[in-house]
Amino acid sequence: MKNPVESVWAQIDRETDYVVELTRRLVQIPTVNPKFHADQALNRESDAQILVRSTLEDNDFATESWEVFPDRPNVIGEWQGTDEKSLILCGHIDVVPVGDSSAWQREPFGAQIEQGCIWGRGAVDMKGGLAACIAAAHAIREAGIELEGRLAVHSVVDEEAGGFGAMDLVKSTRLAKHVIIAEPTWGDVLPAEGGLTWVRVTIFGKQAHAGWRFNAIWPQPHSEDRIEPGVNAIELANRFLNALRDFEADRCRGHWHPLMPAGLATINPGVIQGGAGLGKDGTPAILGNAAMIPDVVTIDLDYKFMPDENFEDVKAEFESFVHHFASTDSWMRDNPPKILWNLLDLYFSPVNTPVEHPLTQSLIKRATEVQVKQPRVKGFEAVSDAAHYAGSGVVPVIYGPAGDGFHGDNECVEINSLIETTKVIAAAIIDNCGVKSSRRVGRPNRG
């Protein structure tokens, strides 16, 4: 039997246009996440998913599709095989908005080929990676190789807004042992990713007229008719944020991981609202009246933790900090802050796949053989859909192509890197799934 990896690589070399043209066709369909910018002309995830599904079916995948949100479907394709050697290839179809179109040197959804790149929103994040996954499977099929293990391709919506497409998918379909997430990694292999959740801290004061503020901040003689002082929740929140900054710095010193940048375990105050009265939505009801001493402040935090941390331990550590902070103030001891975890249902499980794991080692080996740039093994500083698979017991590794303009203007994916990525993923499929049969002529029967 001819070496199956070499056969597939030769097939990819014969059809380099396949991954390039599939990437271009996907980029030319605007799939801006409607949670960021609602526009029917730009919110075309369903059209892109029709292309993905038809391409998978052209390659003998049994496919399935369902709507996660109205007109926003997930798509999966599957080749039959054993569960023991099963593998998922995953990419998201949604993209972030274009932003200031005048800053773009080319049409944002034109998918022009210039300077060795495909240009357009979503080219590198991550339609190029998704196209590489499909092209890798296509090359295996065209080379006449039948896999022993089950292979699936997952194309999901809504990753950019928290991964709710992947969250729905892992609850709705049969999973596999392992998954490759084809996010852009610039040819590096990323087996680790920190966890992330959003947390809301609500700080309570006592509402009063601002004209009586003197009664709270300046010593007053005691009298039976003295007006009860107000307690300014914004000032309490200011003290809390100062204490939080010290807690964050101490956390960063005390929590580290060999694949992650030092200090990754950050707690970012992202949204703060202060005012009078607690509204039904859990935020201050009155925001525009400076003549009132505010009695409610909500602080929404982007809370990161390390790949090897347990979320229950993370929660206990933060809750202890808030409790001890409140205990330093007589008002807050009796009116403690409230903590709401997983705000807006946003939660990313940590990813901590060992470097020694066979999937990690396969990607390292094949990238070393194929790429001009030698791969580094590191952690992913942001978060991805790898978290939702990891939280469901699937072993993830993140690997994908190189480019520029990631969440910025003038986005592009490098064509040479796109082809390299296709080869590396194809080889990793064969390494993971194994080969049932290989023949030079004809195509495998996928059942």
C-alpha positions in Angstrom: 0.0 0.0 0.0 1.4 3.4 -1.0 1.9 5.7 2.0 -1.6 7.2 2.5 -0.3 10.6 3.8 2.0 11.0 0.8 -0.9 10.1 -1.5 -3.2 12.7 0.1 -0.5 15.4 0.0 0.1 14.7 -3.7 -3.7 15.0 -4.2 -3.7 18.4 -2.5 -0.8 19.6 -4.6 -2.8 18.6 -7.7 -5.8 20.5 -6.5 -4.5 23.6 -4.7 -7.3 25.6 -6.2 -9.9 23.5 -4.3 -9.3 25.1 -0.9 -8.6 28.5 -2.4 -11.9 28.6 -4.3 -13.9 27.2 -1.4 -12.5 29.9 0.9 -13.3 32.6 -1.7 -16.8 31.4 -2.1 -17.4 31.4 1.6 -15.9 34.9 2.1 -18.1 36.2 -0.7 -21.2 35.4 1.3 -21.4 38.0 4.1 -22.1 36.2 7.4 -21.9 39.0 10.0 -23.3 37.9 13.3 -26.6 39.7 13.7 -26.1 40.2 17.4 -23.5 42.8 16.5 -25.0 44.3 13.3 -28.5 43.4 12.1 -28.8 43.7 8.3 -30.4 41.0 6.1 -27.9 41.7 3.3 -25.0 40.9 5.7 -26.6 38.3 8.0 -26.4 35.4 5.5 -25.2 32.5 7.6 -27.9 30.2 6.2 -26.7 30.9 2.6 -23.1 30.0 3.6 -24.3 26.9 5.4 -26.1 25.8 2.2 -22.8 26.0 0.4 -21.0 24.1 3.2 -23.7 21.4 3.3 -23.7 20.9 -0.5 -19.9 20.7 -0.6 -19.9 18.1 2.2 -22.5 16.1 0.3 -20.4 16.3 -2.9 -17.8 14.5 -0.8 -20.1 11.7 0.3 -20.7 13.0 3.8 -24.1 12.3 5.3 -25.3 15.7 6.4 -27.7 17.2 8.9 -28.7 20.8 9.6 -30.9 22.6 12.1 -31.6 26.1 13.2 -30.0 27.3 16.4 -31.6 30.7 16.0 -34.0 31.7 13.2 -32.3 31.5 9.9 -29.0 30.6 11.6 -28.3 26.9 11.1 -25.6 24.6 12.2 -24.4 22.0 9.7 -22.7 18.7 10.3 -21.3 16.1 7.9 -20.2 12.6 8.8 -18.3 9.6 7.4 -19.1 6.4 9.2 -16.4 4.6 11.2 -15.4 3.4 14.6 -16.0 5.6 17.6 -12.6 4.7 19.2 -10.8 6.6 16.4 -13.4 9.2 15.8 -12.5 12.9 15.0 -14.3 16.1 14.5 -13.1 19.1 12.4 -14.8 22.3 13.5 -15.1 25.8 12.2 -17.5 28.7 12.7 -19.3 30.4 9.8 -20.2 33.8 11.5 -17.9 36.8 11.3 -17.5 40.1 13.1 -18.7 43.3 11.5 -16.6 45.1 8.9 -16.3 48.3 11.0 -15.2 51.4 9.1 -15.3 50.3 5.5 -13.2 53.3 4.4 -10.3 51.7 6.2 -10.4 48.7 3.9 -8.2 48.8 0.8 -10.3 46.2 -0.9 -14.0 45.2 -1.0 -14.6 43.5 2.4 -16.5 40.6 0.9 -14.8 40.6 -2.5 -12.3 37.7 -1.8 -9.7 39.2 -4.1 -6.5 37.3 -4.6 -3.5 39.7 -4.3 0.0 39.5 -2.8 -0.4 35.8 -2.1 -3.5 36.2 0.0 -7.3 36.0 -0.1 -8.7 39.3 1.2 -12.0 39.8 3.0 -13.9 39.6 6.2 -13.8 36.1 7.6 -10.9 35.0 5.4 -8.6 34.0 8.3 -11.3 34.1 11.1 -12.2 31.5 10.1 -13.6 30.5 6.7 -10.1 29.6 5.5 -9.7 27.1 8.4 -13.2 25.6 7.7 -12.4 25.4 4.0 -9.1 23.6 4.9 -11.0 21.0 6.9 -13.3 20.3 4.1 -10.5 20.3 1.5 -8.5 17.9 3.7 -11.4 15.4 3.7 -11.9 16.0 -0.1 -8.3 15.0 -0.8 -8.6 11.9 1.3 -11.7 10.9 -0.7 -10.1 11.7 -4.0 -7.0 9.7 -3.1 -9.3 6.6 -2.6 -8.6 6.3 1.1 -11.2 4.9 3.5 -10.8 5.7 7.1 -11.2 3.3 10.0 -12.5 5.9 12.4 -15.6 8.1 12.1 -14.9 11.6 10.7 -17.3 14.6 11.2 -17.2 18.2 10.0 -19.0 20.7 12.2 -19.8 24.2 10.8 -21.4 26.3 13.5 -23.0 29.7 14.0 -22.6 32.3 16.7 -19.0 31.7 17.8 -18.2 35.4 17.8 -21.0 36.1 20.3 -20.1 33.4 22.8 -20.3 30.1 21.0 -24.0 29.3 21.4 -23.9 27.4 18.1 -21.3 25.0 19.4 -23.1 24.9 22.8 -26.2 23.8 21.0 -24.4 21.3 18.9 -22.6 19.5 21.7 -26.0 18.9 23.3 -27.7 17.9 20.1 -25.5 15.4 18.3 -23.2 12.5 18.6 -19.7 13.7 19.4 -16.3 12.1 19.0 -13.1 11.3 20.9 -11.2 14.3 19.5 -11.7 17.6 17.7 -9.4 20.0 15.7 -10.6 23.6 15.9 -9.3 25.3 12.7 -9.0 28.8 14.2 -6.1 30.9 12.9 -3.0 29.9 14.8 -0.4 31.0 12.2 0.7 27.4 11.9 1.3 26.9 15.6 -0.3 24.1 17.6 -2.4 25.1 20.5 -3.5 22.4 23.0 -4.4 24.8 25.8 -6.9 27.6 26.3 -7.9 29.4 29.5 -11.5 29.3 30.8 -13.7 32.4 30.7 -17.0 33.5 32.2 -18.8 36.8 32.7 -19.6 37.8 36.3 -21.8 40.6 37.5 -21.2 42.2 40.9 -24.0 44.3 42.2 -23.1 46.8 44.9 -25.9 48.3 47.1 -26.0 51.7 48.7 -28.8 53.8 50.2 -30.8 56.2 47.9 -31.1 59.8 49.1 -31.3 63.4 47.7 -27.9 64.7 46.6 -28.6 67.9 48.5 -28.3 66.0 51.8 -24.9 64.5 50.8 -23.2 66.7 53.5 -25.1 64.7 56.0 -23.2 61.6 55.0 -19.7 62.9 54.5 -19.3 65.6 57.2 -19.6 65.0 60.9 -23.1 66.0 62.1 -24.3 66.7 65.6 -26.7 64.0 66.8 -30.4 65.0 66.9 -33.6 63.0 66.9 -34.8 64.6 63.7 -31.5 64.1 61.8 -32.2 62.7 58.3 -30.7 59.3 57.8 -27.6 59.6 55.6 -27.5 58.1 52.1 -24.8 55.7 51.0 -23.3 56.3 47.6 -23.0 53.0 45.8 -20.7 54.5 43.1 -18.2 55.5 45.8 -18.4 52.0 47.2 -17.9 50.6 43.7 -14.8 52.8 43.2 -13.3 51.3 46.4 -14.3 47.8 45.1 -12.5 48.3 41.8 -9.3 49.5 43.5 -9.4 46.3 45.7 -10.2 44.2 42.6 -7.1 45.5 40.8 -4.9 44.3 43.7 -6.8 41.0 43.8 -6.3 40.5 40.1 -2.6 41.2 40.3 -2.2 38.7 43.2 -4.2 36.1 41.2 -2.0 36.6 38.1 1.1 36.1 40.3 -0.3 32.9 41.9 -1.8 31.2 38.8 0.3 30.3 35.8 0.5 27.6 33.1 3.6 26.6 31.0 1.9 27.2 27.7 0.1 30.5 28.6 1.5 34.1 28.8 2.3 35.2 32.4 -0.6 37.1 33.9 -3.4 35.7 31.7 -5.8 35.2 34.6 -7.2 38.7 34.3 -10.4 40.1 35.5 -11.5 42.9 33.2 -14.2 45.4 34.4 -16.0 45.7 31.0 -19.3 47.4 31.9 -20.3 49.5 34.9 -23.7 51.2 35.5 -24.6 53.3 38.5 -27.9 54.8 39.4 -31.0 54.7 41.5 -33.4 51.8 42.0 -32.8 48.2 40.8 -34.6 47.5 37.6 -36.2 44.2 36.5 -33.3 43.4 34.3 -30.9 43.6 37.3 -29.3 46.9 36.4 -30.0 50.4 37.8 -33.5 51.7 36.8 -32.6 55.5 36.9 -29.3 56.4 35.2 -29.6 60.1 34.3 -30.3 61.9 37.5 -27.2 63.3 39.3 -29.4 64.8 42.0 -29.9 61.4 43.5 -27.4 59.5 45.7 -27.2 56.2 43.8 -28.1 53.0 45.6 -27.2 50.5 42.9 -24.0 49.8 40.8 -23.5 46.8 38.6 -20.1 45.9 37.4 -19.8 43.3 34.6 -16.5 41.4 34.6 -14.7 39.4 31.9 -13.2 36.8 34.2 -10.4 34.5 32.8 -8.8 31.6 34.5 -6.0 29.2 33.6 -6.4 25.9 31.6 -5.6 23.7 34.7 -7.9 25.6 37.1 -11.1 24.1 38.4 -14.1 26.5 38.0 -15.5 25.7 41.4 -12.2 26.7 43.0 -12.2 29.9 40.9 -15.7 30.8 42.1 -14.8 30.1 45.7 -11.6 32.3 45.5 -13.5 35.3 44.1 -16.5 34.9 46.5 -14.0 34.9 49.4 -12.4 38.1 48.1 -15.7 39.9 47.8 -16.8 38.7 51.3 -13.6 39.9 52.9 -13.8 43.2 51.0 -17.4 43.8 52.2 -16.4 42.9 55.8 -14.2 46.0 55.9 -17.2 48.4 55.8 -20.0 48.5 58.3 -22.7 49.2 55.6 -21.6 46.4 53.3 -21.3 43.9 56.1 -25.1 44.3 56.5 -25.7 44.8 52.8 -23.2 42.6 51.0 -22.6 42.7 47.2 -24.4 40.2 45.1 -22.5 38.0 42.6 -24.1 36.6 39.5 -22.0 34.0 37.7 -22.2 33.1 33.9 -23.8 36.3 33.1 -25.9 36.0 29.8 -25.1 32.3 29.9 -21.6 33.0 28.8 -19.1 30.4 30.0 -16.1 28.7 28.3 -14.6 25.6 29.9 -10.8 25.5 30.1 -8.9 23.4 27.6 -5.8 21.6 28.8 -4.9 18.9 26.3 -1.5 17.4 27.1 1.4 18.2 24.8 2.1 14.4 24.8 -1.5 13.6 23.6 -1.4 11.7 20.2 -3.5 14.4 18.5 -1.2 17.2 19.7 1.9 15.2 18.6 0.4 14.4 15.2 -0.2 18.0 14.5 3.2 19.0 15.7 4.9 16.3 13.6 2.9 17.0 10.4 3.3 20.8 10.7 7.0 20.3 11.1 7.1 18.2 7.9 4.9 20.5 5.9 5.3 24.1 6.9 8.0 26.6 6.0 7.5 28.1 9.4 8.2 25.6 12.2 5.3 25.3 14.6 5.4 26.5 18.2 3.4 24.7 20.9 1.6 27.3 23.0 -1.7 28.2 24.5 -4.6 30.2 23.0 -4.8 33.6 24.7 -8.5 34.2 23.7 -11.3 31.6 23.8 -12.9 29.5 21.1 -15.4 26.7 20.5 -12.7 24.3 21.7 -14.1 25.1 25.2 -17.5 23.8 24.5 -16.2 20.5 23.2 -13.8 20.2 26.1 -16.7 20.8 28.5 -18.5 17.8 26.9 -15.5 15.4 27.2 -14.1 15.8 23.7 -10.3 16.3 23.5 -9.5 19.5 21.5 -6.5 21.0 19.8 -6.5 24.3 18.0 -4.6 24.6 14.7 -5.2 26.7 11.6 -3.7 29.1 9.0 -1.9 32.4 9.0 -3.2 35.8 7.9 -3.8 39.3 9.1 -6.6 41.7 10.0 -8.0 39.4 12.7 -11.1 41.3 14.0 -9.6 44.3 12.2 -9.7 45.9 8.8 -8.0 44.4 5.6 -8.4 40.9 6.8 -6.7 38.2 4.7 -5.5 34.6 4.8 -2.2 33.5 3.3 -2.7 31.1 0.4 0.5 29.1 1.0 -0.5 28.7 4.7 -4.0 27.7 3.7 -2.5 24.9 1.6 -0.1 23.9 4.3 -3.0 23.8 6.8 -5.0 21.5 4.5 -2.0 19.1 4.3 -1.4 19.1 8.1 -5.1 18.5 8.9 -5.4 15.8 6.2 -2.4 13.9 7.7 -3.7 14.4 11.2 -7.0 12.8 10.1 -5.2 9.8 8.8 -3.0 9.6 12.0 -6.0 9.8 14.3 -8.7 7.8 12.3 -6.4 5.2 10.8 -6.8 3.7 7.3 -9.2 0.9 6.6 -8.3 0.6 2.9 -6.5 2.5 0.2 -6.7 2.2 -3.6 -5.4 4.2 -6.4 -8.5 4.1 -8.5 -12.1 4.9 -7.5 -13.6 6.4 -4.4 -14.4 4.8 -1.1 -17.9 3.8 -0.3 -19.0 5.9 2.6 -22.3 4.2 3.2 
